[in-house]
Amino acid sequence: MSSPSSIPIAAPDMGEPEIEAVARVIRSGWVTQGPEVSAFESEFALACGSTSAVAVSSCTAALHLVLHALGIGPGDEVVTASHSFIATANAIAYTGATPVFVDIRLDDLNLDPDLLEAAITPRTQAILAVHQLGMPCRIAAIADIAARHGLHLVEDAACAIGSEVNTAGIWRTIGQPFGIAACFSFHPRKLLTTGDGGMITTNDPAFATRLRALRQHGMSLTDRQRHMAGSVIFESYDEIGFNYRMTDIQAAIGREQLKRLPLMLQRRRGLAALYQNRLAGIRGLGVPSDRRDTRTNWQSFHVLLPEHIDQHAAMSHLLARGIATRRGVMCAHLEPAYSRHHARHNLQTSERARCHGMILPLFPAMTENDVDRVVSALQEVLTIEEPDAR
Ligand SMILES: *Cc1c(COP(=O)(O)O)cnc(C)c1O
């Protein structure tokens, strides 16, 4: 008997069009930031409904660049979630500011707006709100708090391309920023990938211009402007910048990936609905669902195991059946890198999600049969380990 093939946690959705796009760029002779990056920025802004988009080398670079451009630095505080990929806290730390961690809600694994105000101090400069695993946070409520306290609002939308949120009866795509900017990732674990890469969306053209200079060493001219100029022109460096460029090779891949987005969203939402339907009957399992005001892109499908089930044992059980899983989202304050930062506020919900959460496979090429295999394996875990099962 042959064992069934294994089911990975995720798989990038790429093919011939991406390969062709890379070949086109290499043949053109212009391989780093240039015309493909400009075109990708315009197309991405259009897809999100923002006026500008600025491509960079990663979402981590995007977050750092935005916080830096806002003038955030040593002595400042930025309120955010500990329950996120470490890059969220790191981007704050790079500026010299202190991340102040606020707990999440269990329904959407995102910042609890009811706990935000207690974390704001005279040093607070900004709120960095994450749309964790693509699930939109309560962004309108968070934007109200930011406005009331005169704070910058930045969205970590690393996972949230294509997700939507309804405010005042209108559906709005994540990336139409509620504050100054939203930051996206093109790492292979996200929906769209360029290998690595990131994008900042903003509705402030002057801010976009400043970001474009800062991502290119603070240079007053782009390579393209210099290349296109009919005469010899010299650039200047008015402030200290970074090398956070995206290459044209990456951008050309990104443009093809963006064309696939509608189909990716349709497939992911279909698979999430299958999971929700099949898992509904399993007692004690926390299954995610959209709020009435959200349309998640289902970048990840995160279930919450009952307290008596050991996370590691559950993941091992699935792995033995050829099914890859990941534990719940990490918490920065539990990592040695942040152990100096005493968590000022209670983070018990973040810790519960980290210790009892499990991410199930979900990617466009997954089949209904794959979903059924995952569900049966999960069912085995929950029935075998039920302490009072007879
Ligand atoms: C993936 C991720 C990042 C980092 O993105 P990179 O492009 O890998 O730098 C930041 N924040 C969150 C919430 C993420 O999931």
The ligand as an SDF file (V2000), in Angstrom:
LIG
                    3D

 15 15  0  0  0  0  0  0  0  0999 V2000
    5.5580   38.1170    7.0940 C   0  0  0  0  0  0  0  0  0  0  0  0
    5.2790   39.1990    8.0190 C   0  0  0  0  0  0  0  0  0  0  0  0
    6.1500   40.3010    8.1600 C   0  0  0  0  0  0  0  0  0  0  0  0
    7.5070   40.3640    7.4970 C   0  0  0  0  0  0  0  0  0  0  0  0
    7.4570   40.3740    6.1030 O   0  0  0  0  0  0  0  0  0  0  0  0
    8.8320   40.2480    5.2850 P   0  0  0  0  0  0  0  0  0  0  0  0
    8.4120   40.6310    3.8810 O   0  0  0  0  0  0  0  0  0  0  0  0
    9.2810   38.8340    5.3740 O   0  0  0  0  0  0  0  0  0  0  0  0
    9.7980   41.2120    5.8500 O   0  0  0  0  0  0  0  0  0  0  0  0
    5.7710   41.3350    8.9990 C   0  0  0  0  0  0  0  0  0  0  0  0
    4.6210   41.2920    9.6910 N   0  0  0  0  0  0  0  0  0  0  0  0
    3.7760   40.2520    9.6070 C   0  0  0  0  0  0  0  0  0  0  0  0
    2.4900   40.2740   10.3840 C   0  0  0  0  0  0  0  0  0  0  0  0
    4.0770   39.1610    8.7810 C   0  0  0  0  0  0  0  0  0  0  0  0
    3.2530   38.1090    8.7270 O   0  0  0  0  0  0  0  0  0  0  0  0
  1  2  1  0
  2  3  1  0
  2 14  2  0
  3  4  1  0
  3 10  2  0
  4  5  1  0
  5  6  1  0
  6  7  2  0
  6  8  1  0
  6  9  1  0
 10 11  1  0
 11 12  2  0
 12 13  1  0
 12 14  1  0
 14 15  1  0
M  END
$$$$
